[in-house]
């Protein structure tokens, strides 16, 4: 029997590589010092990253009392800015190469099946998250009694959004098929409007009509790149031997990118320390914000705790029958990075590295599904967007009917697909929901005021959903492989039985109908060949 190794709840065949990852139980007991050194060696990055957050909080509180100027705050945040730039630099090659090599390494049938399961998982979990958000908003009622909230007292800038809901979803479809792949690496499509004169009315007054026009906005078009990379990977596989060279190129590019990621990971603790510290230094009047919007912040974070701590682990357990928290314990570094950077995309490099090394997830699965999840799976965003929409309705004393609540659920689920995996990326998406139910968007500045608080737990839940989805797909894939191996084993045994039965029939002239039929068939073949020859 083949020995099995277990990594964070996932069974793997024992090999030289897994033996390096899994610590075998030694014959002789290790001393406490050896155990401590071994633990620190394994978890040094995790310990440093978590320490970076804690030291960053303390550093921020100290520097906050120094009354720094805006320029000095910028200089203080520089090490954290460098971390974000490094992580964003690696996103483009990582997403494109990992998806091309992932799609090319899976056969078309398994690709279609895994892709279908992934899409269903993303949609269902996002819809559940939206439902949790709406339910909590109606139970906690964060906007009731806050009608007197004056945004001017908080010193907030007004946010205007004049984009039609229809155009928002059409832009989503347009971005799936970028007209220029090179431009998609740093620009995405967005609809703007211009007023065009269409004539005069009876009084001679000029009539104008709002006409949508296409513009380019700064920001990587991840959706378009993801779709192209997947289809391109499938096309390379279809080429067969001709496509092997290019597949090997993307595989090598992908591995080289992961080496760069492993180097960047050692800078993460230092960068996170200044990212967190600079955010604390930049805070305005936190007391006024929390007292004014405390119920909204509480409802959002509670929704994230329920979804991330109960719902997602239950879904994982339901599919795999394994401990979800054992699985998540190997992903402390990506979760800490998500908390500090507030970006699903920036967390992607560390997530791929940790989920493969600590949890033993198949590279073909992780590098195929995690880039897609970082782009389209936004459970945490769906929760706070729904709470924000209901909050603004309550703030304006607007009664929502059943149809509008359903619209919020569907719009939040659909629009979260197009939400950018960047800090404050979900704020613009709230505008789409508000437009869909006919609410004013001028209160969005309130959401932006506390977004730096809520966005941290939002991003952690987003990446947790991606990780558990990869774990579920890995488990399903392993089950399929086992079934195929069992079928092959049964077919092999059956073939051996048939060969033996034919030999016995020829030697002993058995009269079993099955054996006799098999004997006749085998006996007929040489005659046919001889006659042809």
Protein Blocks (a to p, Z undefined) as FASTA:
>chain_A
ZZdddeehiacdddfklmmmpccddfbdcdfklmmmmmmmmmmmmmmmmmmmmmmmmmmm
mmmmnopafklmmmmmmmmmmmmmmmmmmmmmmmmmmmmmmmmmpcfklmmmmmmmmmmm
mmmmmmmmmmmmmmmmmmnommgoplmpcfklnopacdddfbdfklmmmmmmmmmmcfbl
klmmmpccddddddddebdcfkopacddddddddddedddfklmmmmmmmmmmmmmmnom
mlmmmmmmmmmmmmmmmmmmmmmmmmmmmmmmmmmmmmmmmpccfklmmmmmmmmmmmmm
mmmmmmmmmmmmmmmmmmnopafklmmmmmmmmmmmmmmnopaklmmmmmmmmmmmmnop
afklmmmmmmmmmmmmcfklmmmmmmmmmmmmmmnopacdfklmmmmmmmmmmmmmmpcc
behklmmmmmmmmmmnopafklmmmmmmmmmmmmmmmmmmmmmmmmmmmmmmmmmmmmmm
mmmmmmmmmmmmmmmmmmmmmmmmmmnopabfklmmmmmmmmmmmmmmmmmZZ
